[in-house]
């Protein structure tokens, strides 16, 4: 599971998948397996597989993966809960975020601003942004800054 998550993250971050051109036959079993698992690291597998599918212009397959990733993040510990900002940002980018998604992003940032469980200064640039859309745009622009390689 961890190797799959790392490989998908590599392809999603580098765009190398375009050179390999995975077929639906290759990705559909991964999609089904991802939706069938309810623990770490499957939230990251879902996120990055969704990013690959979006790049392939398959948003209908990406959306359930992003929703599943958010659900897994919501049931995890503090680090996983913060990771929900990543699939929320992808929903925003895709144009499929709901008002509930935007509220969740704002609530997460408010929680990050007051928690002592995670390193508050790491997320501090988000605390002064106005509105969920601005926050999620920042997450998209600076994904690597907020979520280093093993956290995305």
C-alpha positions as CSV (number, residue, x, y, z in Angstrom):
1,X,0.0,0.0,0.0
2,X,2.8,2.5,0.9
3,X,4.7,1.7,-2.3
4,X,1.6,2.2,-4.4
5,X,0.9,5.6,-2.6
6,X,4.5,6.7,-3.3
7,X,4.4,5.7,-7.0
8,X,1.1,7.5,-7.6
9,X,2.4,10.6,-5.8
10,X,5.5,10.5,-8.0
11,X,3.4,10.3,-11.2
12,X,1.0,13.0,-10.0
13,X,3.8,15.4,-9.0
14,X,6.0,14.9,-12.0
15,X,3.6,14.3,-14.9
16,X,5.7,11.3,-15.9
17,X,2.5,9.3,-16.2
18,X,1.9,11.0,-19.6
19,X,5.0,9.2,-20.9
20,X,3.8,5.9,-19.6
21,X,0.2,6.3,-20.6
22,X,-1.5,3.9,-18.1
23,X,-4.6,2.4,-19.6
24,X,-8.0,2.2,-17.9
25,X,-7.2,-1.5,-17.5
26,X,-4.2,-0.6,-15.4
27,X,-5.9,2.1,-13.3
28,X,-9.4,0.7,-12.7
29,X,-8.3,-2.1,-10.3
30,X,-6.3,0.5,-8.3
31,X,-9.4,2.7,-8.2
32,X,-11.5,-0.2,-6.9
33,X,-8.9,-1.2,-4.4
34,X,-8.5,2.4,-3.1
35,X,-12.2,2.8,-2.6
36,X,-12.3,-0.5,-0.7
37,X,-9.7,0.4,1.9
38,X,-10.5,2.6,4.9
39,X,-7.1,3.4,6.5
40,X,-3.8,5.1,6.0
41,X,-2.1,5.4,3.4
42,X,-5.2,5.0,1.2
43,X,-6.2,8.6,1.6
44,X,-3.0,9.5,-0.2
45,X,-3.5,6.8,-2.9
46,X,-7.0,8.2,-3.5
47,X,-5.7,11.8,-3.7
48,X,-2.9,11.1,-6.1
49,X,-4.9,8.7,-8.3
50,X,-7.6,11.3,-8.5
51,X,-4.9,13.9,-9.6
52,X,-3.8,11.5,-12.4
53,X,-7.3,10.9,-13.5
54,X,-8.0,14.6,-13.6
55,X,-4.9,15.1,-15.8
56,X,-6.3,12.4,-18.1
57,X,-9.6,14.4,-18.2
58,X,-11.5,11.7,-16.2
59,X,-13.1,13.8,-13.5
60,X,-16.0,11.4,-13.1
61,X,-13.5,8.8,-11.8
62,X,-11.5,11.3,-9.8
63,X,-14.5,12.7,-7.7
64,X,-15.3,9.5,-5.7
65,X,-11.6,9.1,-4.9
66,X,-11.3,12.7,-3.6
67,X,-14.5,12.2,-1.5
68,X,-13.1,8.9,-0.1
69,X,-9.8,10.6,0.7
70,X,-11.5,13.3,2.6
71,X,-13.6,10.7,4.5
72,X,-10.4,8.8,5.5
73,X,-8.7,12.0,6.6
74,X,-11.7,13.0,8.7
75,X,-11.5,9.7,10.6
76,X,-7.8,9.7,11.2
77,X,-5.6,11.5,13.8
78,X,-4.6,15.1,13.7
79,X,-2.0,14.7,10.9
80,X,-4.5,13.0,8.6
81,X,-7.2,15.5,9.5
82,X,-4.9,18.3,8.3
83,X,-4.2,16.3,5.1
84,X,-7.9,16.8,4.2
85,X,-6.9,20.2,2.9
86,X,-5.2,18.4,-0.1
87,X,-8.3,16.7,-1.5
88,X,-10.4,19.7,-0.6
89,X,-8.0,21.8,-2.7
90,X,-8.3,19.4,-5.6
91,X,-12.2,19.6,-5.4
92,X,-11.9,23.3,-5.5
93,X,-9.5,23.2,-8.5
94,X,-11.8,20.8,-10.3
95,X,-14.8,23.0,-9.6
96,X,-16.7,20.4,-7.7
97,X,-16.3,21.7,-4.1
98,X,-19.5,22.3,-2.2
99,X,-20.2,24.9,0.4
100,X,-19.7,22.1,3.0
101,X,-16.2,21.5,1.6
102,X,-15.4,25.2,1.8
103,X,-16.7,25.3,5.4
104,X,-14.5,22.2,6.3
105,X,-11.4,23.9,4.8
106,X,-12.1,27.0,6.9
107,X,-12.7,25.0,10.1
108,X,-9.5,23.0,9.5
109,X,-7.5,26.2,9.3
110,X,-9.1,27.6,12.4
111,X,-8.3,24.3,14.2
112,X,-4.7,24.4,12.9
113,X,-4.4,28.0,14.3
114,X,-5.3,26.9,17.8
115,X,-4.0,23.4,18.1
116,X,-0.9,22.4,20.0
117,X,-1.0,18.9,18.5
118,X,0.7,19.9,15.2
119,X,3.4,22.4,14.7
120,X,1.3,25.6,14.4
121,X,4.0,27.8,12.8
122,X,4.2,25.4,9.8
123,X,0.7,26.3,8.8
124,X,0.8,30.0,9.9
125,X,0.7,31.5,6.4
126,X,-2.8,30.1,6.0
127,X,-4.1,31.8,9.2
128,X,-4.3,35.2,7.7
129,X,-5.9,34.3,4.4
130,X,-9.5,35.3,3.8
131,X,-11.9,32.7,2.9
132,X,-11.8,29.0,1.9
133,X,-11.2,29.6,-1.8
134,X,-8.1,31.7,-1.0
135,X,-6.9,29.0,1.4
136,X,-7.4,26.2,-1.1
137,X,-5.7,28.2,-3.9
138,X,-2.7,28.6,-1.5
139,X,-2.6,24.9,-0.8
140,X,-2.6,24.1,-4.5
141,X,0.1,26.7,-5.3
142,X,2.4,25.6,-2.4
143,X,1.4,22.0,-1.9
144,X,5.0,20.9,-1.3
145,X,5.5,23.6,1.4
146,X,2.5,22.6,3.5
147,X,2.7,18.9,2.8
148,X,6.2,17.6,2.2
149,X,6.6,14.5,0.0
150,X,5.6,11.8,2.6
151,X,2.5,13.8,3.5
152,X,0.9,14.1,0.1
